[in-house]
Amino acid sequence: EVPVGDVVVVTSSSDWPIALTRTDETTVVAMSGMCTHQRCALVPQDGDLYCNCHGALFAVPDGAVIEGPAPEPLPPIEVTVEGTDVVMS
């Protein structure tokens, strides 16, 4: 249910936030939904991911740091699409 070009943050079965985006009709990209600075949960903001704790901003779909204080990009998470479900690989 993620529109192409949009990003959502969902909670995984292990209670960790995961950011999901669709780059086209068949491709889903996933990355950690937690800031690499102090592990605060991220929220979508204008097509990117924003940390409300200290203002870090991450690019979607690659998780690159746009604005610190985050020291590292968001780690990718391998997923596959099975029907209408996104499943961690």
Rosetta silent file (secondary structure, phi, psi, omega in degrees, C-alpha in Angstrom):
SEQUENCE: EVPVGDVVVVTSSSDWPIALTRTDETTVVAMSGMCTHQRCALVPQDGDLYCNCHGALFAVPDGAVIEGPAPEPLPPIEVTVEGTDVVMS
SCORE:     score description
SCORE:     0.000 S_00000001
   1 L     0.000   17.704  178.598    0.000    0.000    0.000 S_00000001
   2 L   -95.216  118.879  177.624    2.994    2.315   -0.415 S_00000001
   3 L   -64.945  148.650  177.141    2.631    4.593   -3.442 S_00000001
   4 E   -55.931  131.082  178.519    5.605    4.751   -5.821 S_00000001
   5 L    86.480   -7.276  179.768    8.015    7.434   -4.615 S_00000001
   6 L   -96.801  167.226  177.538    6.490    7.617   -1.139 S_00000001
   7 E  -135.631  139.730  175.192    7.998    6.371    2.137 S_00000001
   8 E  -131.128  154.169  174.261    6.336    4.908    5.226 S_00000001
   9 E  -112.928  124.304 -179.878    7.739    3.726    8.548 S_00000001
  10 E  -120.517  163.674  176.868    6.285    0.476    9.859 S_00000001
  11 E   -99.039  127.944  179.797    7.017   -1.643   12.911 S_00000001
  12 L   -75.120  173.639  177.804    8.582   -5.021   12.192 S_00000001
  13 L   -64.044  -19.606  177.647    7.631   -8.216   13.980 S_00000001
  14 L   -97.075   15.175  177.786   10.606   -7.586   16.279 S_00000001
  15 L    67.840   18.606  175.373    9.227   -4.097   17.156 S_00000001
  16 L   -97.838  137.654  177.010   11.954   -2.247   15.214 S_00000001
  17 E   -71.329  138.703  177.725   10.894    0.549   12.859 S_00000001
  18 E  -128.716  132.320  176.726   11.555   -0.120    9.181 S_00000001
  19 E   -93.081  129.717  179.165   11.273    2.477    6.431 S_00000001
  20 E  -119.775  139.087  174.067    9.728    1.205    3.187 S_00000001
  21 E  -141.652  156.608  175.076    9.623    2.925   -0.164 S_00000001
  22 E  -114.208  124.867  179.084    8.700    1.900   -3.700 S_00000001
  23 L   -89.714  -20.789  173.372   11.001    2.997   -6.472 S_00000001
  24 L  -158.580 -174.535 -175.020    8.687    1.592   -9.156 S_00000001
  25 L   -61.349  -24.459 -174.594    5.599   -0.633   -9.432 S_00000001
  26 L  -117.630   -4.033 -174.432    7.527   -3.822   -8.594 S_00000001
  27 L  -113.698  124.576  174.565   10.450   -2.720   -6.397 S_00000001
  28 E  -113.430  132.119  177.889   10.303   -2.163   -2.634 S_00000001
  29 E  -114.510  135.515  179.604   13.349   -0.821   -0.813 S_00000001
  30 E  -125.208  148.471  176.745   13.693   -1.143    2.964 S_00000001
  31 E  -151.033  166.068  177.674   16.078    0.401    5.458 S_00000001
  32 E   -56.218  141.752  176.389   16.315    0.902    9.179 S_00000001
  33 L  -100.424   20.410  179.837   13.739    3.321   10.518 S_00000001
  34 E  -120.882  135.201 -179.309   16.049    4.370   13.349 S_00000001
  35 L   -61.182  140.492  179.271   18.508    7.254   13.251 S_00000001
  36 L   -80.232   -1.067  178.366   22.176    6.260   13.267 S_00000001
  37 L   -82.002  -63.558  179.989   22.949    9.080   15.716 S_00000001
  38 L  -137.334   25.592  172.140   21.101    7.956   18.865 S_00000001
  39 L    61.747   32.628  172.926   18.613    5.406   17.486 S_00000001
  40 L   -78.156  150.656  178.056   15.507    7.596   17.613 S_00000001
  41 E   -68.206  142.669 -179.894   12.612    6.551   15.385 S_00000001
  42 E   -95.618  156.223  176.672   12.410    8.351   12.041 S_00000001
  43 E  -129.081  145.762  175.249    9.358    9.947   10.460 S_00000001
  44 E   -64.527  139.459  176.063    8.625   10.660    6.789 S_00000001
  45 E  -150.399  112.105  177.182    9.067   14.297    5.830 S_00000001
  46 L    51.967   41.160  177.221    8.755   15.639    2.287 S_00000001
  47 L    84.976   -2.167  176.837    9.864   12.321    0.747 S_00000001
  48 E  -117.921 -173.112  177.973   12.836   11.874    3.083 S_00000001
  49 E  -118.526  129.296 -173.848   13.226   10.540    6.635 S_00000001
  50 E  -118.268  140.801  176.089   13.580   12.971    9.547 S_00000001
  51 E  -100.276  115.182  179.296   14.734   12.415   13.133 S_00000001
  52 L   -69.316  -19.465 -176.913   12.651   14.434   15.599 S_00000001
  53 L   -70.579  -50.177 -174.072   15.255   13.970   18.343 S_00000001
  54 L  -135.880    8.600  171.939   18.191   15.908   16.867 S_00000001
  55 L    86.590   10.922  177.503   17.224   16.933   13.334 S_00000001
  56 L   -65.858  149.986 -179.968   19.107   14.413   11.182 S_00000001
  57 E  -133.193  133.445 -176.913   17.703   13.977    7.674 S_00000001
  58 E  -121.583  142.267  178.489   18.135   10.915    5.454 S_00000001
  59 L   -79.288  145.601  172.974   17.570   10.500    1.709 S_00000001
  60 L  -114.480  131.200   20.198   15.121    7.973    0.348 S_00000001
  61 L  -103.761    6.251 -173.047   15.622    5.414   -1.199 S_00000001
  62 L   -98.299   -7.493  177.776   19.324    4.985   -0.335 S_00000001
  63 L    76.500   10.817 -179.498   19.383    6.133    3.325 S_00000001
  64 L   -65.326  147.120  177.201   22.245    8.598    2.745 S_00000001
  65 E   -74.040  123.365  174.440   22.725   11.326    5.354 S_00000001
  66 E   -92.549  -41.709 -178.134   21.489   14.669    4.019 S_00000001
  67 E  -145.040  133.139 -179.020   21.944   16.539    7.278 S_00000001
  68 L   -74.302  179.035   28.856   23.639   15.486   10.539 S_00000001
  69 L   -91.165    4.389 -178.961   24.283   14.873   13.345 S_00000001
  70 L   -58.174  129.926 -176.667   23.838   11.291   12.094 S_00000001
  71 L   -85.951  -21.521 -173.663   27.298    9.834   11.384 S_00000001
  72 L  -134.400  155.529  173.864   26.278    6.980    9.049 S_00000001
  73 L   -68.289  167.673  177.896   23.645    6.249    6.401 S_00000001
  74 L   -72.822  133.817  178.183   20.684    4.035    7.279 S_00000001
  75 L   -67.667  135.746  176.471   21.469    0.333    7.016 S_00000001
  76 E   -72.010  155.351  176.085   19.564   -1.414    4.207 S_00000001
  77 E  -126.379  126.527 -179.886   17.237   -4.300    5.005 S_00000001
  78 L   -75.932  127.576  177.943   16.721   -7.057    2.461 S_00000001
  79 E  -135.428  158.682  171.936   13.077   -7.632    1.638 S_00000001
  80 E  -129.135  158.438  177.190   11.063   -9.465   -0.965 S_00000001
  81 E  -104.141  123.150  177.317    7.522   -8.913   -2.164 S_00000001
  82 E  -120.836   99.699 -174.145    5.236  -11.913   -1.839 S_00000001
  83 L    67.631 -116.947  177.486    1.858  -11.063   -3.276 S_00000001
  84 L  -103.661    6.817 -178.635    0.814   -7.939   -1.394 S_00000001
  85 E  -103.195  145.208  172.193    3.176   -8.551    1.541 S_00000001
  86 E  -103.218  123.648 -173.736    6.689   -7.235    2.075 S_00000001
  87 E  -120.743  132.586  175.665    8.744   -9.923    3.821 S_00000001
  88 E   -67.784  133.184 -177.899   12.174   -9.550    5.419 S_00000001
  89 L   -81.306    0.000    0.000   14.622  -11.910    3.671 S_00000001
